[in-house]
Amino acid sequence: GIHRQVLLATLGCVVGYHLVKRAEYMHAKVDRELFEYIRHHPGDFQPSTEKKRIGQLLEDFHPIH
C-alpha cells in the first residue's frame, strides 16, 4: 500500500543524502591533498610568463591517405 511507498521513498532520500555527502567528502579530500602538494612544490606550478601561439600548443597534423 501507500505506507510501503512512503517508506521506500524516505529510505531512498536517506540513502541518497548519505551517498552525496560521501562523494562530497571524497572530492574535498582529494582537493585538500592536491592543494597541499601544490603548496609544498611551488616550483612545479609556476605560470609561464611567455605567451604561446596556438600552433605551439597543438601537435602537427598529418592526414591519413
Biotite code that builds the C-alpha atoms (Angstrom):
import biotite.structure as struc

atoms = struc.array([
    struc.Atom([0.000, 0.000, 0.000], chain_id="A", res_id=1, res_name="GLY", atom_name="CA", element="C"),
    struc.Atom([0.810, 3.631, 0.367], chain_id="A", res_id=2, res_name="ILE", atom_name="CA", element="C"),
    struc.Atom([2.791, 3.105, 3.579], chain_id="A", res_id=3, res_name="HIS", atom_name="CA", element="C"),
    struc.Atom([5.317, 0.962, 1.679], chain_id="A", res_id=4, res_name="ARG", atom_name="CA", element="C"),
    struc.Atom([5.773, 3.670, -0.976], chain_id="A", res_id=5, res_name="GLN", atom_name="CA", element="C"),
    struc.Atom([6.323, 6.329, 1.694], chain_id="A", res_id=6, res_name="VAL", atom_name="CA", element="C"),
    struc.Atom([8.813, 4.063, 3.489], chain_id="A", res_id=7, res_name="LEU", atom_name="CA", element="C"),
    struc.Atom([10.777, 3.326, 0.298], chain_id="A", res_id=8, res_name="LEU", atom_name="CA", element="C"),
    struc.Atom([10.769, 6.997, -0.749], chain_id="A", res_id=9, res_name="ALA", atom_name="CA", element="C"),
    struc.Atom([12.071, 8.010, 2.679], chain_id="A", res_id=10, res_name="THR", atom_name="CA", element="C"),
    struc.Atom([14.699, 5.277, 2.569], chain_id="A", res_id=11, res_name="LEU", atom_name="CA", element="C"),
    struc.Atom([15.765, 6.414, -0.919], chain_id="A", res_id=12, res_name="GLY", atom_name="CA", element="C"),
    struc.Atom([16.113, 10.014, 0.270], chain_id="A", res_id=13, res_name="CYS", atom_name="CA", element="C"),
    struc.Atom([18.194, 8.992, 3.289], chain_id="A", res_id=14, res_name="VAL", atom_name="CA", element="C"),
    struc.Atom([20.486, 6.718, 1.278], chain_id="A", res_id=15, res_name="VAL", atom_name="CA", element="C"),
    struc.Atom([20.835, 9.349, -1.467], chain_id="A", res_id=16, res_name="GLY", atom_name="CA", element="C"),
    struc.Atom([21.673, 12.029, 1.100], chain_id="A", res_id=17, res_name="TYR", atom_name="CA", element="C"),
    struc.Atom([24.442, 9.917, 2.620], chain_id="A", res_id=18, res_name="HIS", atom_name="CA", element="C"),
    struc.Atom([25.833, 8.964, -0.802], chain_id="A", res_id=19, res_name="LEU", atom_name="CA", element="C"),
    struc.Atom([26.016, 12.633, -1.812], chain_id="A", res_id=20, res_name="VAL", atom_name="CA", element="C"),
    struc.Atom([27.718, 13.537, 1.475], chain_id="A", res_id=21, res_name="LYS", atom_name="CA", element="C"),
    struc.Atom([30.269, 10.742, 0.977], chain_id="A", res_id=22, res_name="ARG", atom_name="CA", element="C"),
    struc.Atom([31.007, 11.856, -2.594], chain_id="A", res_id=23, res_name="ALA", atom_name="CA", element="C"),
    struc.Atom([31.485, 15.459, -1.407], chain_id="A", res_id=24, res_name="GLU", atom_name="CA", element="C"),
    struc.Atom([33.827, 14.233, 1.342], chain_id="A", res_id=25, res_name="TYR", atom_name="CA", element="C"),
    struc.Atom([35.914, 12.207, -1.106], chain_id="A", res_id=26, res_name="MET", atom_name="CA", element="C"),
    struc.Atom([36.207, 15.153, -3.520], chain_id="A", res_id=27, res_name="HIS", atom_name="CA", element="C"),
    struc.Atom([37.148, 17.504, -0.670], chain_id="A", res_id=28, res_name="ALA", atom_name="CA", element="C"),
    struc.Atom([39.789, 15.023, 0.490], chain_id="A", res_id=29, res_name="LYS", atom_name="CA", element="C"),
    struc.Atom([41.354, 14.831, -2.986], chain_id="A", res_id=30, res_name="VAL", atom_name="CA", element="C"),
    struc.Atom([41.270, 18.636, -3.303], chain_id="A", res_id=31, res_name="ASP", atom_name="CA", element="C"),
    struc.Atom([42.956, 19.024, 0.086], chain_id="A", res_id=32, res_name="ARG", atom_name="CA", element="C"),
    struc.Atom([45.715, 16.562, -0.875], chain_id="A", res_id=33, res_name="GLU", atom_name="CA", element="C"),
    struc.Atom([46.313, 18.284, -4.230], chain_id="A", res_id=34, res_name="LEU", atom_name="CA", element="C"),
    struc.Atom([46.438, 21.771, -2.704], chain_id="A", res_id=35, res_name="PHE", atom_name="CA", element="C"),
    struc.Atom([48.838, 20.505, -0.036], chain_id="A", res_id=36, res_name="GLU", atom_name="CA", element="C"),
    struc.Atom([51.091, 19.050, -2.755], chain_id="A", res_id=37, res_name="TYR", atom_name="CA", element="C"),
    struc.Atom([50.986, 22.324, -4.693], chain_id="A", res_id=38, res_name="ILE", atom_name="CA", element="C"),
    struc.Atom([51.827, 24.248, -1.515], chain_id="A", res_id=39, res_name="ARG", atom_name="CA", element="C"),
    struc.Atom([54.878, 22.032, -0.861], chain_id="A", res_id=40, res_name="HIS", atom_name="CA", element="C"),
    struc.Atom([56.077, 22.041, -4.508], chain_id="A", res_id=41, res_name="HIS", atom_name="CA", element="C"),
    struc.Atom([55.510, 25.592, -5.819], chain_id="A", res_id=42, res_name="PRO", atom_name="CA", element="C"),
    struc.Atom([58.307, 25.292, -8.387], chain_id="A", res_id=43, res_name="GLY", atom_name="CA", element="C"),
    struc.Atom([56.358, 22.682, -10.345], chain_id="A", res_id=44, res_name="ASP", atom_name="CA", element="C"),
    struc.Atom([53.393, 25.023, -10.796], chain_id="A", res_id=45, res_name="PHE", atom_name="CA", element="C"),
    struc.Atom([54.908, 28.348, -11.837], chain_id="A", res_id=46, res_name="GLN", atom_name="CA", element="C"),
    struc.Atom([52.895, 30.052, -14.580], chain_id="A", res_id=47, res_name="PRO", atom_name="CA", element="C"),
    struc.Atom([54.682, 30.619, -17.850], chain_id="A", res_id=48, res_name="SER", atom_name="CA", element="C"),
    struc.Atom([55.490, 34.278, -18.468], chain_id="A", res_id=49, res_name="THR", atom_name="CA", element="C"),
    struc.Atom([55.747, 33.948, -22.247], chain_id="A", res_id=50, res_name="GLU", atom_name="CA", element="C"),
    struc.Atom([52.602, 33.663, -24.328], chain_id="A", res_id=51, res_name="LYS", atom_name="CA", element="C"),
    struc.Atom([52.388, 30.670, -26.634], chain_id="A", res_id=52, res_name="LYS", atom_name="CA", element="C"),
    struc.Atom([50.754, 30.711, -30.005], chain_id="A", res_id=53, res_name="ARG", atom_name="CA", element="C"),
    struc.Atom([48.081, 28.137, -30.813], chain_id="A", res_id=54, res_name="ILE", atom_name="CA", element="C"),
    struc.Atom([50.450, 26.394, -33.231], chain_id="A", res_id=55, res_name="GLY", atom_name="CA", element="C"),
    struc.Atom([52.889, 25.736, -30.387], chain_id="A", res_id=56, res_name="GLN", atom_name="CA", element="C"),
    struc.Atom([50.182, 24.120, -28.259], chain_id="A", res_id=57, res_name="LEU", atom_name="CA", element="C"),
    struc.Atom([48.764, 21.758, -30.888], chain_id="A", res_id=58, res_name="LEU", atom_name="CA", element="C"),
    struc.Atom([50.525, 18.797, -32.436], chain_id="A", res_id=59, res_name="GLU", atom_name="CA", element="C"),
    struc.Atom([51.326, 18.792, -36.126], chain_id="A", res_id=60, res_name="ASP", atom_name="CA", element="C"),
    struc.Atom([48.515, 17.449, -38.314], chain_id="A", res_id=61, res_name="PHE", atom_name="CA", element="C"),
    struc.Atom([49.418, 14.524, -40.579], chain_id="A", res_id=62, res_name="HIS", atom_name="CA", element="C"),
    struc.Atom([46.439, 13.368, -42.674], chain_id="A", res_id=63, res_name="PRO", atom_name="CA", element="C"),
    struc.Atom([45.985, 9.671, -43.334], chain_id="A", res_id=64, res_name="ILE", atom_name="CA", element="C"),
    struc.Atom([45.578, 8.822, -47.026], chain_id="A", res_id=65, res_name="HIS", atom_name="CA", element="C"),
])
